[in-house]
Amino acid sequence: MPGLVSKPSDLDIKYTQIFINNEWHKASNGKTFSVINPSTEEEICRVEEGTKVFIIIYTQFSFHNNY
């Protein structure tokens, strides 16, 4: 069944950062990783990689600031 699975030509990726506390953040280590379409094995985009330390810092900040 060729042609049933294809990458939309108008695919517009707007956000690739980490969303915490209603804000978008870049990775603290500057690293990204690929998001892969499992049916075609093509890369859709690259997104920011959240480290354990990054997540702990921002969740603690949220908790202490009543977010």
C-alpha positions in Angstrom: 0.0 0.0 0.0 2.5 2.6 -1.1 1.5 6.2 -0.5 -0.5 5.7 2.7 2.3 6.8 5.0 4.1 10.0 4.1 5.5 13.0 5.8 3.1 16.0 5.5 4.7 18.6 3.3 3.2 21.4 5.4 4.4 20.0 8.7 5.3 23.0 10.9 7.1 22.2 14.1 6.7 25.3 16.3 8.1 24.1 19.7 11.1 21.9 20.3 12.1 23.2 23.8 11.2 21.8 27.2 7.9 23.1 28.6 8.0 23.7 32.4 6.0 26.1 34.5 4.2 27.4 31.4 7.5 28.4 29.9 9.7 27.0 27.1 13.3 26.3 28.1 16.4 25.3 26.2 18.3 22.2 27.4 20.9 23.1 30.1 23.5 20.9 28.4 22.6 22.1 24.9 21.8 18.6 23.7 18.9 17.5 21.5 17.5 14.2 20.4 15.6 13.0 17.3 11.9 12.4 17.2 11.4 9.5 14.8 8.3 8.6 12.9 7.9 4.8 13.7 6.2 4.0 10.5 8.7 5.5 8.2 11.8 5.7 10.5 12.3 9.3 9.3 13.4 12.0 11.6 10.5 14.4 12.3 12.4 17.0 14.2 15.0 17.4 17.0 13.9 18.4 20.5 15.7 19.6 23.6 17.0 17.0 26.0 16.1 17.5 29.6 18.6 16.3 32.1 17.7 15.0 35.5 19.3 18.0 37.2 17.4 20.4 34.9 14.1 18.8 35.8 14.8 18.7 39.5 15.8 22.4 39.6 12.7 23.5 37.7 10.2 21.3 39.6 11.6 22.4 42.9 11.4 26.1 41.8 7.7 25.5 40.8 6.9 23.8 44.1 8.4 26.5 46.2 6.8 29.3 44.2 3.3 27.8 44.3 3.0 27.1 40.6 
